[in-house]
Amino acid sequence: MNKKVELEVIDISNSQAQIGAFALILGEKEGTRQLPVIIGTAEAQATALCLKGTKTPRPLTHDLFYNSLHALGVHLLRVVIYKVEEGVFFSYIYLKINDEITRIDSRTSDAIALSLRFNSPIYIYESILEKECIRTAENEIHQENSLRNSAFESIKKTSVNDLEKALQKAIFDENYELAACLRDELKKQK
């Protein structure tokens, strides 16, 4: 089965692809993949104001919808991005009314604007995220850290003489993180 991945809103920026549109950047909550979703000006404004905690003198459309649902005792449980066609994302919002859960089709921009107001999670299917995501520099940093961690694990298997040589080299190279690990391992082995 296609597992769901939780996303969070990272940023809103001007769209490079469409004039007068914005890119809503969603990020994988427990990962480094990001998903740009092109949204309109009204949705970008509504989402940005909500993210900043800015209150408007009169309720905007998403605020009105949130207030209406809240007054009726309806809670938005989650948003699920379930499909993408030609760069357009399709979403469901899951509403809980008393003990009944109702699924409603929604534009992704509206679903996310509401999810922020309800503080509800946003999900996407793994297969869609993998196909549509952009990789970030964090992903490269994570890979470097994995390599570094495996190097630190191999330190534990090194002789005292080799550790002392490696420590001198790390200090000379000004690699103080490695030097600290080597120093600590030397103390353990002595």
Secondary structure, DSSP 8 states (H G I E B T S, - for coil): ---EEEEEEEEEEE-SSSTT-EEEEEEETTSS-EEEEEE-HHHHHHHHHHHHT---SS--HHHHHHHHHHHTTEEEEEEEEEEEETTEEEEEEEEEETTEEEEEEEEHHHHHHHHHHHT--EEEEHHHHHHH-B--HHHHHHHHHHHHHHHHHHHTTS-HHHHHHHHHHHHHTT-HHHHHHHHHHHHHH-
